[in-house]
């Protein structure tokens, strides 16, 4: 169904084709003209809510926003992985400050829908609030609501209740489509209020499905994609749509499915997660393309990677490639990796680039898919505790470069260039004549070579497994760069001068040459710099890393606009923050973060973060004479570079003291194991058929937890039967996901514990079963006539993802079959899992442990009658023991402290703990598996100025002594500043 009105312009092919369906011929013509005549000029202003209509078009080079070229430099974050809405703003502001102009987000169906027809977008699930924050921060939004998202979340984002519905997911099955439409209706009702095209928000692009490659050549796949496309358009979403191809396969290019006559507005995108050990692939317009094409499969649309690895997820310890913790991911995919791979993408014509992840966050509660543990840090540039690491430096430099130097939005491949030991890419802007060179070193040692350029040979050194970007003929305000051995980071006008920033590695000797027909007046404002004028060229040399920022001022006198050259090593560059205001552009140097800038009269009001003692330097519009930092006026002086410099240093961060955790109380549970437990209110497990992909054993009832409405967390079974005489063994088949756990009792006596080991990658993982059978002998003392009760607790590790569209998310969880050796008693089964979904924390917070059903995890529960206990603790017991304590924090209001909970014990001890803070299920610790030992406690859930309740539900396997051992609070980072945080 085509829309009656559209406000985007879709441009395709070698000539830009403007399109604005509906409306007048005049509006159609004006859109086309704006697209065709798009200049290489200033990029669009930062987006916001302005109430004006906007066009979003594209050609083969880039997006065109209101006729201006836009390079999208986006970072992925997931609001559902940070269950404290106040902190969304913190991460968004960090992204904007460090060069990102867009944020990409998945919207997880399971997070918002506890039951068919029930949807919750309130509290921590407030999508509307997140979209408002993104607009207020000045970031475009790439919205990705699926219906399937993958994302290493339970069921790939499908809600648990979908596992027990008729029909095949991710196909044109009418039952599935009815549910998918219902989900998209709910999301799009919110999304259309935030469309950039309408001036009411900043949603720039919208993704349909994700990595859908199983039915590409089948009618069912084309029908499915067509249905989703038409549904989204019918819901009023008029920005360009796209799909994320799982690799450069050329799947779902424009024209590959029926859009109902709605031609245009569809982008081809693909993802890439190359290993650090691999040579960066040529995946864009200018690469070889390979047999399957890659971005070259769609030559009329810009190069687009909706996901490119900003790290990698980590599996449970001992998994098929052995989880080593995110420090390993951060080490192997470091800043040099980013330069080598991302610069290659840029050199291949990628102008829409999304880094997955930029902030990973936490797969709290029962959110994680079986393949990952609680932390989703991802080795990202902003870590799980919201600390900005060294990996931000190349992102900061490239992001600001692509926003502030418009030449990079339109590049053609130029003549091949060779330099010994290096892979060199050469591009040029056909409008400005600027040349771009990417020199990449894939070797294991540094390479020094002569790089031929249009301005002559440049001698450069590229470290091992690294890359450099160089430019010639680049406009720097009103002057022109002839060449430089340093990478440009930005060029802007602040007040009465142009400012250009160049960056490189610490210890580099930077050479830069400006075209100057007449000898300029040059002022060396910092002693490290040297310069010489020779026959129309100004030569400047600066050693980087000798003392922070190095400044060189170039002017000719009279009415000439000065050019201020700033040179920074990587660490220094990440403390330079441009900021556009209605009164002009600011450039701020010094703090760890600039969150916001506002000009009121002659005063610049700045807010941000400080980690160590620092001064603040501000370049801005004329008339700015005073500076306030976080509401406090600062004394300043005017410098020779026409900046305002604070004369008093901002202090570093005050010490944050965390209390020791004591006052623990404990209580054992699992009364369900006892023969006298009243299970009369439990559901009867007596169904005979299921929509699961797991077969129902012949002659047995359905025991799958999902079929009885228990989709998340632990589930209990009690089977009652008469006469155990002759029973020698009981076999309990179960399916749980890797690291799943089963405990069994007969008449209250432990039969034993079984943990699902990590399966072989070529069998269990690919089949998506994650199932085994636990066999327990039955001792002679338990063989007798009369009533007997078999009690079984199954710890599920959530539903499989459905990456191949084979309904693997419907694989059973919980018990699947129960058989006996020596006799065949008839068993009557009852089942119990989580109670009703938590109305605040959502359906993924709670499981079916007795303590959870009784509220033992909640802060208001009275535990005064529990037994006092101290850690470390050792016991040998099969079952569940709860531990609770309270602690108070008094973090100063002006400090943003990130706090974690660290658990450690003898790694041989087989037990696990579910961690609850103030009622929120913040993760699962498995002592003898790992690798995670520290769990982030998000501010807002954590009361940094108040009392907190901590509860641990410990499942002991009986095979070894169990703890807990050491349990302590850990300071993960602190800054002076932060954002106001509301309690969740």
LOROKE-568227 format. One line per 8 residues: number of its first residue (from 0); their letters; for each residue x, y, z of C-alpha. Coordinates in steps of 0.1 Angstrom, whole numbers, plus 5000, padded with zeros to 4 digits. Example, Ala and Ser with C-alpha at 12.3 -4.5 7.8 and 13.67 -1.06 7.14 Angstrom:
BEGIN
0	as	5123,4955,5078  5137,4989,5071 .
***
This chain:
BEGIN
0	xxxxxxxx	5000,5000,5000  5016,5032,4989  5015,5063,5011  4994,5092,5000  5021,5116,5012  5059,5111,5014  5085,5136,5025  5117,5117,5016 .
8	xxxxxxxx	5136,5120,4984  5149,5087,4971  5178,5090,4947  5190,5060,4927  5213,5053,4897  5240,5074,4882  5217,5104,4880  5200,5115,4911 .
16	xxxxxxxx	5162,5108,4909  5142,5130,4932  5109,5114,4945  5082,5128,4966  5051,5108,4960  5018,5127,4963  5017,5164,4966  5021,5189,4937 .
24	xxxxxxxx	5044,5188,4907  5061,5218,4921  5071,5199,4953  5083,5170,4933  5104,5191,4911  5119,5211,4939  5129,5179,4957  5146,5165,4926 .
32	xxxxxxxx	5165,5198,4920  5177,5198,4956  5190,5163,4952  5207,5168,4918  5224,5200,4927  5237,5188,4961  5270,5207,4966  5300,5196,4985 .
40	xxxxxxxx	5294,5222,5011  5287,5223,5048  5270,5192,5062  5235,5196,5076  5232,5212,5110  5228,5188,5140  5193,5174,5140  5166,5184,5164 .
48	xxxxxxxx	5129,5191,5167  5122,5222,5146  5087,5215,5132  5099,5219,5097  5096,5193,5069  5128,5177,5057  5138,5156,5028  5161,5125,5031 .
56	xxxxxxxx	5175,5114,4997  5206,5096,4985  5227,5089,4955  5256,5065,4951  5279,5087,4973  5259,5095,5004  5227,5104,5020  5213,5139,5010 .
64	xxxxxxxx	5195,5157,5038  5176,5187,5026  5199,5186,4996  5231,5185,5016  5255,5156,5018  5255,5137,5050  5280,5110,5061  5264,5089,5088 .
72	xxxxxxxx	5289,5080,5116  5267,5060,5140  5271,5040,5171  5249,5012,5184  5234,5011,5218  5204,4993,5232  5182,5011,5256  5170,4977,5269 .
80	xxxxxxxx	5205,4969,5280  5207,4999,5303  5176,4998,5326  5180,5033,5339  5165,5059,5316  5185,5088,5331  5217,5071,5320  5205,5069,5284 .
88	xxxxxxxx	5212,5106,5282  5247,5101,5296  5256,5076,5269  5240,5097,5241  5259,5128,5252  5292,5109,5253  5285,5096,5218  5277,5131,5204 .
96	xxxxxxxx	5307,5146,5221  5330,5120,5206  5320,5125,5170  5290,5104,5164  5261,5120,5146  5237,5091,5149  5226,5063,5173  5214,5030,5161 .
104	xxxxxxxx	5190,5010,5183  5173,4977,5183  5138,4976,5198  5133,4941,5213  5098,4927,5210  5102,4904,5241  5112,4934,5262  5078,4951,5256 .
112	xxxxxxxx	5053,4922,5253  5047,4898,5282  5016,4883,5264  4998,4885,5231  4981,4918,5227  4999,4933,5258  5025,4959,5252  5044,4981,5277 .
120	xxxxxxxx	5063,5012,5266  5065,5028,5301  5093,5031,5326  5126,5015,5315  5108,5005,5283  5098,5041,5273  5108,5043,5237  5092,5077,5233 .
128	xxxxxxxx	5115,5091,5260  5146,5076,5244  5138,5091,5211  5132,5125,5227  5166,5123,5244  5183,5115,5212  5167,5146,5195  5176,5168,5225 .
136	xxxxxxxx	5212,5155,5222  5214,5162,5185  5217,5127,5172  5200,5111,5143  5183,5077,5151  5185,5045,5131  5155,5025,5143  5156,4987,5141 .
144	xxxxxxxx	5125,4970,5155  5128,4937,5137  5104,4919,5142  5135,4896,5145  5167,4913,5158  5191,4886,5169  5213,4908,5191  5223,4878,5213 .
152	xxxxxxxx	5191,4882,5232  5165,4856,5242  5148,4842,5212  5165,4868,5190  5140,4893,5204  5109,4872,5199  5086,4872,5229  5084,4839,5249 .
160	xxxxxxxx	5047,4836,5241  5055,4834,5204  5071,4800,5210  5037,4784,5216  5019,4800,5186  5009,4783,5154  5028,4791,5122  5064,4796,5112 .
168	xxxxxxxx	5082,4828,5122  5101,4849,5097  5079,4837,5069  5047,4847,5052  5027,4825,5075  4995,4845,5082  4994,4837,5119  5029,4849,5124 .
176	xxxxxxxx	5023,4880,5103  4993,4889,5124  5015,4890,5155  5044,4907,5137  5019,4934,5124  5006,4939,5159  5042,4945,5172  5050,4969,5144 .
184	xxxxxxxx	5018,4988,5149  5028,4994,5185  5064,5005,5176  5054,5026,5146  5027,5044,5166  5056,5059,5186  5081,5061,5158  5060,5082,5135 .
192	xxxxxxxx	5059,5109,5162  5097,5112,5159  5104,5112,5122  5131,5136,5110  5111,5141,5078  5083,5157,5098  5106,5179,5120  5092,5161,5151 .
200	xxxxxxxx	5122,5140,5159  5154,5126,5145  5146,5091,5131  5165,5091,5099  5165,5055,5087  5144,5024,5096  5154,4988,5093  5131,4959,5083 .
208	xxxxxxxx	5140,4925,5098  5176,4915,5104  5202,4893,5087  5174,4875,5068  5191,4851,5045  5173,4818,5046  5144,4824,5022  5161,4849,4998 .
216	xxxxxxxx	5154,4829,4967  5120,4817,4978  5087,4832,4972  5079,4830,5009  5109,4853,5017  5100,4878,4991  5064,4878,5002  5075,4883,5038 .
224	xxxxxxxx	5098,4912,5031  5072,4928,5008  5046,4925,5036  5068,4941,5062  5078,4969,5038  5041,4977,5030  5031,4975,5066  5058,5000,5077 .
232	xxxxxxxx	5049,5024,5049  5012,5020,5057  5019,5030,5093  5033,5063,5081  5070,5057,5083  5083,5077,5054  5121,5078,5059  5143,5055,5038 .
240	xxxxxxxx	5140,5018,5048  5167,4992,5046  5177,4956,5056  5209,4944,5072  5224,4917,5050  5243,4891,5070  5276,4897,5052  5281,4911,5017 .
248	xxxxxxxx	5258,4887,4999  5238,4912,4978  5206,4900,4994  5176,4924,4994  5190,4950,4971  5166,4975,4956  5141,4957,4933  5145,4923,4949 .
256	xxxxxxxx	5109,4922,4962  5076,4939,4956  5071,4972,4972  5037,4978,4958  5047,5004,4934  5066,5024,4960  5098,5028,4940  5128,5042,4958 .
264	xxxxxxxx	5134,5048,4995  5151,5014,5000  5188,5011,5008  5211,4981,5006  5231,4975,5037  5253,4946,5050  5272,4939,5082  5308,4929,5088 .
272	xxxxxxxx	5326,4914,5117  5361,4905,5104  5386,4890,5127  5416,4911,5138  5437,4884,5123  5422,4890,5088  5432,4915,5062  5405,4942,5061 .
280	xxxxxxxx	5382,4934,5032  5373,4956,5003  5336,4958,5009  5325,4990,4993  5320,5006,4959  5357,5007,4952  5367,4973,4963  5370,4941,4942 .
288	xxxxxxxx	5335,4931,4954  5341,4894,4950  5317,4869,4934  5288,4880,4956  5291,4917,4951  5289,4933,4985  5280,4970,4984  5287,4969,4947 .
296	xxxxxxxx	5256,4948,4944  5237,4981,4947  5257,5007,4927  5229,5033,4929  5228,5035,4967  5255,5046,4990  5279,5022,5008  5261,5012,5040 .
304	xxxxxxxx	5272,4989,5068  5244,4989,5094  5267,4969,5117  5305,4968,5117  5323,4952,5146  5333,4976,5173  5343,4946,5194  5329,4911,5198 .
312	xxxxxxxx	5305,4893,5221  5320,4869,5246  5307,4834,5254  5306,4815,5287  5339,4803,5298  5349,4770,5283  5327,4776,5253  5337,4766,5217 .
320	xxxxxxxx	5361,4795,5215  5365,4799,5253  5352,4831,5269  5381,4851,5280  5363,4882,5292  5359,4915,5274  5394,4927,5282  5405,4903,5254 .
328	xxxxxxxx	5380,4917,5230  5392,4952,5238  5428,4941,5233  5424,4925,5199  5400,4950,5185  5418,4981,5198  5422,5016,5184  5447,5003,5158 .
336	xxxxxxxx	5421,4978,5146  5395,5005,5143  5418,5027,5122  5428,4998,5100  5393,4985,5093  5372,5016,5095  5396,5036,5073  5394,5008,5048 .
344	xxxxxxxx	5356,5010,5048  5359,5048,5042  5384,5042,5014  5359,5018,4998  5331,5043,4997  5312,5035,5029  5294,5067,5039  5268,5051,5063 .
352	xxxxxxxx	5288,5034,5090  5274,5020,5122  5297,5006,5149  5282,4976,5167  5286,4981,5197  5296,5016,5208  5280,5010,5242  5272,4973,5249 .
360	xxxxxxxx	5256,4975,5283  5241,4946,5303  5219,4917,5293  5202,4918,5327  5176,4894,5340  5167,4867,5316  5175,4888,5285  5207,4870,5272 .
368	xxxxxxxx	5205,4843,5246  5222,4810,5256  5255,4819,5239  5263,4849,5261  5266,4857,5298  5252,4888,5316  5277,4914,5305  5274,4927,5269 .
376	xxxxxxxx	5303,4950,5273  5314,4939,5238  5349,4954,5242  5332,4987,5231  5346,5022,5231  5323,5030,5260  5324,5002,5284  5296,4986,5304 .
384	xxxxxxxx	5303,5009,5333  5300,5039,5310  5337,5047,5310  5352,5061,5278  5383,5042,5269  5412,5046,5245  5392,5030,5217  5371,5062,5215 .
392	xxxxxxxx	5401,5081,5201  5399,5071,5164  5361,5072,5166  5363,5107,5179  5388,5118,5152  5370,5102,5123  5335,5112,5135  5344,5149,5137 .
400	xxxxxxxx	5363,5147,5105  5333,5134,5086  5310,5160,5101  5333,5190,5098  5351,5183,5065  5325,5178,5038  5350,5166,5011  5347,5131,5025 .
408	xxxxxxxx	5310,5128,5016  5317,5125,4979  5348,5106,4969  5357,5088,4937  5384,5062,4933  5416,5078,4918  5447,5065,4902  5464,5036,4920 .
416	xxxxxxxx	5493,5044,4943  5519,5020,4955  5542,5023,4986  5565,4995,4996  5551,4974,5024  5518,4992,5025  5483,4988,5010  5473,5023,4997 .
424	xxxxxxxx	5439,5036,4987  5437,5068,4967  5405,5088,4963  5395,5122,4952  5366,5146,4956  5355,5155,4920  5341,5188,4931  5369,5202,4953 .
432	xxxxxxxx	5399,5184,4939  5410,5172,4974  5428,5139,4975  5426,5113,5002  5451,5085,5009  5447,5056,5033  5479,5038,5039  5475,5005,5057 .
440	xxxxxxxx	5501,4982,5072  5490,4946,5075  5523,4934,5087  5537,4926,5121  5563,4954,5121  5563,4991,5114  5568,5002,5078  5585,5035,5067 .
448	xxxxxxxx	5579,5042,5030  5576,5070,5005  5540,5076,4997  5535,5091,4962  5508,5118,4962  5497,5145,4938  5517,5169,4959  5549,5148,4958 .
456	xxxxxxxx	5563,5119,4978  5556,5119,5015  5577,5098,5038  5555,5082,5064  5557,5055,5091  5527,5032,5097  5529,5010,5128  5522,4973,5126 .
464	xxxxxxxx	5485,4964,5120  5476,5000,5118  5466,5026,5092  5470,5063,5084  5447,5088,5066  5464,5117,5048  5450,5144,5026  5463,5168,5000 .
472	xxxxxxxx	5446,5199,4985  5421,5201,5014  5404,5234,5021  5412,5247,5056  5387,5275,5059  5400,5302,5035  5434,5285,5030  5444,5253,5013 .
480	xxxxxxxx	5465,5224,5027  5491,5213,5002  5499,5181,5022  5504,5168,5057  5517,5137,5073  5490,5140,5100  5454,5132,5098  5429,5161,5097 .
488	xxxxxxxx	5403,5159,5125  5382,5190,5119  5380,5224,5104  5356,5250,5117  5351,5287,5121  5350,5301,5156  5346,5338,5160  5372,5357,5139 .
496	xxxxxxxx	5393,5327,5128  5393,5294,5111  5406,5265,5132  5420,5232,5118  5430,5203,5140  5455,5176,5130  5462,5144,5149  5486,5115,5150 .
504	xxxxxxxx	5503,5089,5173  5522,5101,5203  5559,5106,5193  5551,5114,5156  5569,5142,5140  5542,5159,5120  5549,5178,5088  5524,5201,5073 .
512	xxxxxxxx	5525,5224,5042  5501,5253,5035  5498,5270,5001  5507,5307,5009  5513,5329,4978  5524,5357,5001  5545,5352,5032  5522,5351,5062 .
520	xxxxxxxx	5526,5363,5098  5532,5331,5118  5530,5329,5156  5543,5298,5174  5521,5297,5204  5536,5266,5219  5574,5260,5220  5573,5225,5203 .
528	xxxxxxxx	5564,5239,5169  5588,5250,5142  5580,5267,5108  5597,5281,5078  5583,5299,5047  5598,5289,5014  5586,5300,4979  5549,5301,4985 .
536	xxxxxxxx	5547,5274,5010  5545,5275,5048  5562,5244,5063  5552,5235,5099  5567,5207,5119  5554,5196,5154  5564,5166,5176  5532,5152,5190 .
544	xxxxxxxx	5527,5143,5227  5552,5168,5241  5528,5187,5263  5492,5184,5251  5480,5207,5224  5503,5226,5201  5491,5258,5186  5504,5277,5155 .
552	xxxxxxxx	5486,5309,5143  5488,5319,5106  5477,5353,5094  5485,5378,5067  5473,5410,5084  5446,5434,5074  5411,5419,5071  5425,5384,5065 .
560	xxxxxxxx	5409,5356,5085  5435,5339,5107  5440,5302,5106  5448,5285,5139  5465,5251,5135  5461,5228,5164  5482,5196,5167  5472,5168,5191 .
568	xxxxxxxx	5482,5133,5197  5454,5107,5201  5448,5112,5238  5448,5150,5235  5425,5150,5205  5398,5132,5225  5397,5163,5248  5388,5186,5219 .
576	xxxxxxxx	5351,5191,5216  5334,5212,5188  5298,5223,5197  5274,5242,5175  5250,5267,5191  5225,5291,5175  5250,5319,5181  5280,5301,5165 .
584	xxxxxxxx	5304,5273,5170  5325,5266,5200  5357,5245,5203  5364,5234,5239  5397,5219,5250  5406,5203,5283  5378,5184,5301  5372,5146,5298 .
592	xxxxxxxx	5338,5154,5283  5317,5183,5270  5281,5175,5274  5264,5207,5265  5272,5243,5256  5250,5273,5256  5257,5310,5250  5239,5335,5271 .
600	xxxxxxxx	5250,5371,5264  5288,5372,5269  5290,5340,5289  5295,5304,5276  5278,5280,5299  5294,5246,5297  5285,5213,5313  5306,5182,5313 .
608	xxxxxxxx	5329,5158,5331  5364,5161,5346  5385,5131,5356  5418,5147,5365  5428,5183,5373  5426,5204,5341  5422,5239,5327  5395,5247,5301 .
616	xxxxxxxx	5401,5266,5269  5373,5279,5248  5373,5293,5212  5339,5308,5203  5320,5336,5187  5330,5372,5192  5318,5388,5224  5323,5357,5246 .
624	xxxxxxxx	5342,5370,5276  5332,5346,5305  5329,5309,5311  5308,5289,5335  5315,5252,5341  5287,5230,5355  5270,5262,5368  5302,5277,5384 .
632	xxxxxxxx	5318,5309,5370  5355,5304,5362  5381,5332,5361  5396,5334,5325  5421,5352,5304  5423,5359,5267  5451,5340,5250  5472,5348,5219 .
640	xxxxxxxx	5451,5323,5200  5420,5343,5207  5406,5318,5232  5394,5321,5267  5416,5301,5291  5407,5294,5327  5432,5308,5351  5422,5283,5378 .
648	xxxxxxxx	5424,5246,5374  5393,5224,5376  5399,5199,5404  5400,5162,5398  5375,5137,5412  5371,5134,5450  5377,5100,5465  5347,5077,5465 .
656	xxxxxxxx	5346,5053,5494  5325,5022,5492  5314,5002,5523  5323,4966,5530  5293,4943,5526  5284,4927,5559  5253,4919,5579  5243,4890,5557 .
664	xxxxxxxx	5213,4868,5565  5205,4835,5549  5176,4811,5544  5174,4779,5525  5145,4772,5502  5132,4746,5477  5104,4732,5498  5091,4720,5465 .
672	xxxxxxxx	5115,4691,5468  5096,4677,5499  5069,4651,5494  5045,4671,5516  5047,4703,5496  5012,4716,5485  5013,4719,5447  4976,4719,5442 .
680	xxxxxxxx	4977,4754,5427  5003,4745,5402  4994,4739,5366  4988,4703,5354  5013,4693,5328  4990,4671,5308  4990,4685,5273  4994,4661,5244 .
688	xxxxxxxx	5006,4684,5216  5028,4714,5211  5039,4739,5185  5075,4734,5196  5101,4721,5172  5110,4696,5198  5090,4664,5193  5067,4653,5221 .
696	xxxxxxxx	5078,4618,5232  5053,4591,5224  5031,4582,5253  5042,4611,5274  5026,4644,5282  5041,4678,5271  5065,4689,5297  5079,4720,5279 .
704	xxxxxxxx	5077,4750,5302  5066,4774,5275  5035,4755,5267  5023,4763,5302  5031,4800,5301  5065,4799,5318  5089,4816,5294  5117,4829,5316 .
712	xxxxxxxx	5139,4817,5344  5137,4786,5365  5109,4761,5364  5098,4734,5389  5082,4700,5382  5066,4677,5406  5056,4642,5394  5035,4621,5417 .
720	xxxxxxxx	5032,4583,5412  5026,4551,5431  5051,4524,5438  5088,4527,5431  5095,4490,5435  5117,4478,5407  5128,4513,5397  5166,4513,5392 .
728	xxxxxxxx	5171,4545,5374  5153,4577,5364  5163,4594,5332  5154,4631,5329  5158,4645,5294  5159,4683,5293  5167,4712,5271  5180,4745,5285 .
736	xxxxxxxx	5207,4762,5265  5244,4760,5274  5252,4759,5311  5216,4749,5319  5211,4730,5352  5189,4703,5364  5184,4692,5401  5163,4662,5411 .
744	xxxxxxxx	5149,4648,5443  5128,4618,5451  5107,4621,5482  5129,4650,5493  5161,4630,5489  5186,4644,5464  5191,4623,5433  5218,4646,5419 .
752	xxxxxxxx	5226,4676,5397  5233,4677,5361  5248,4707,5342  5245,4710,5305  5281,4712,5292  5292,4734,5264  5282,4715,5232  5303,4708,5202 .
760	xxxxxxxx	5299,4737,5176  5293,4713,5147  5264,4695,5163  5243,4709,5191  5248,4746,5184  5240,4744,5148  5210,4722,5154  5198,4745,5181 .
768	xxxxxxxx	5189,4718,5206  5211,4723,5237  5196,4691,5252  5209,4662,5272  5196,4634,5295  5205,4632,5331  5204,4596,5345  5202,4591,5382 .
776	xxxxxxxx	5202,4558,5401  5175,4552,5426  5187,4538,5459  5171,4507,5474  5157,4527,5504  5135,4547,5480  5120,4517,5464  5087,4510,5481 .
784	xxxxxxxx	5049,4510,5475  5028,4540,5482  5029,4576,5470  5061,4591,5458  5071,4625,5445  5098,4632,5419  5108,4669,5421  5129,4685,5394 .
792	xxxxxxxx	5143,4721,5392  5155,4732,5357  5176,4763,5353  5169,4774,5317  5194,4796,5299  5167,4810,5276  5155,4804,5241  5177,4798,5211 .
800	xxxxxxxx	5179,4826,5185  5163,4819,5151  5191,4831,5128  5183,4807,5100  5145,4812,5102  5139,4776,5112  5118,4783,5143  5147,4773,5166 .
808	xxxxxxxx	5134,4797,5192  5106,4772,5196  5129,4744,5208  5116,4732,5241  5129,4745,5274  5126,4725,5307  5120,4688,5309  5113,4670,5276 .
816	xxxxxxxx	5109,4634,5287  5111,4612,5318  5117,4575,5317  5124,4548,5342  5146,4517,5342  5133,4486,5359  5096,4497,5361  5072,4520,5343 .
824	xxxxxxxx	5052,4540,5369  5025,4563,5356  5034,4599,5367  5010,4628,5372  5029,4660,5366  5024,4696,5378  5046,4725,5368  5054,4760,5382 .
832	xxxxxxxx	5075,4788,5370  5075,4826,5374  5044,4843,5387  5029,4872,5369  5054,4895,5352  5068,4922,5374  5047,4953,5366  5078,4976,5369 .
840	xxxxxxxx	5108,4954,5359  5090,4935,5332  5086,4898,5322  5123,4891,5319  5132,4899,5356  5118,4870,5375  5120,4832,5373  5102,4804,5392 .
848	xxxxxxxx	5124,4800,5424  5104,4797,5455  5121,4828,5469  5112,4848,5438  5076,4838,5440  5076,4848,5477  5093,4882,5470  5126,4874,5488 .
856	xxxxxxxx	5144,4895,5462  5124,4926,5469  5137,4954,5491  5106,4956,5512  5107,4919,5522  5112,4914,5560  5142,4891,5566  5147,4897,5603 .
864	xxxxxxxx	5140,4861,5611  5167,4848,5588  5199,4833,5601  5229,4857,5604  5259,4845,5583  5294,4858,5573  5313,4853,5541  5333,4835,5529 .
872	xxxxxxxx	5309,4805,5534  5312,4769,5525  5285,4743,5525  5276,4711,5507  5240,4711,5497  5219,4705,5467  5194,4732,5462  5188,4769,5467 .
880	xxxxxxxx	5200,4792,5495  5192,4829,5496  5214,4856,5512  5204,4892,5518  5220,4923,5531  5216,4961,5530  5242,4988,5525  5242,5025,5522 .
888	xxxxxxxx	5261,5047,5498  5270,5084,5502  5285,5094,5469  5287,5132,5466  5261,5147,5443  5285,5161,5418  5303,5128,5412  5292,5101,5388 .
896	xxxxxxxx	5305,5069,5403  5300,5036,5386  5298,5007,5410  5300,4970,5404  5295,4938,5425  5325,4914,5424  5322,4877,5434  5352,4855,5437 .
904	xxxxxxxx	5358,4820,5451  5377,4788,5446  5370,4781,5409  5365,4744,5416  5334,4750,5436  5302,4743,5415  5275,4768,5423  5259,4798,5407 .
912	xxxxxxxx	5242,4830,5420  5214,4851,5407  5221,4887,5417  5192,4910,5427  5197,4947,5436  5166,4965,5450  5145,4938,5433  5162,4940,5399 .
920	xxxxxxxx	5177,4908,5385  5211,4921,5373  5229,4889,5363  5239,4853,5368  5273,4844,5382  5286,4808,5376  5316,4803,5399  5332,4773,5382 .
928	xxxxxxxx	5325,4785,5346  5331,4823,5344  5345,4844,5329  5324,4871,5345  5331,4881,5381  5321,4917,5383  5286,4929,5376  5277,4965,5369 .
936	xxxxxxxx	5250,4980,5392  5234,5008,5372  5229,5041,5389  5192,5047,5393  5187,5011,5403  5216,5016,5426  5209,5043,5451  5243,5062,5452 .
944	xxxxxxxx	5229,5083,5480  5207,5060,5500  5201,5024,5512  5202,4994,5489  5191,4958,5493  5212,4931,5478  5200,4895,5475  5218,4865,5461 .
952	xxxxxxxx	5199,4833,5451  5226,4806,5452  5221,4773,5435  5245,4747,5449  5252,4716,5428  5262,4693,5457  5291,4679,5437  5315,4702,5456 .
960	xxxxxxxx	5315,4726,5484  5298,4759,5475  5301,4795,5486  5297,4824,5483  5332,4833,5489  5342,4870,5486  5314,4894,5477  5324,4931,5476 .
968	xxxxxxxx	5315,4964,5459  5340,4976,5433  5345,5012,5420  5345,5009,5382  5350,5045,5374  5342,5080,5386  5340,5115,5372  5332,5149,5384 .
976	xxxxxxxx	5300,5158,5366  5276,5133,5351  5239,5136,5345  5211,5139,5371  5198,5104,5378  5163,5096,5388  5156,5065,5409  5141,5037,5388 .
***
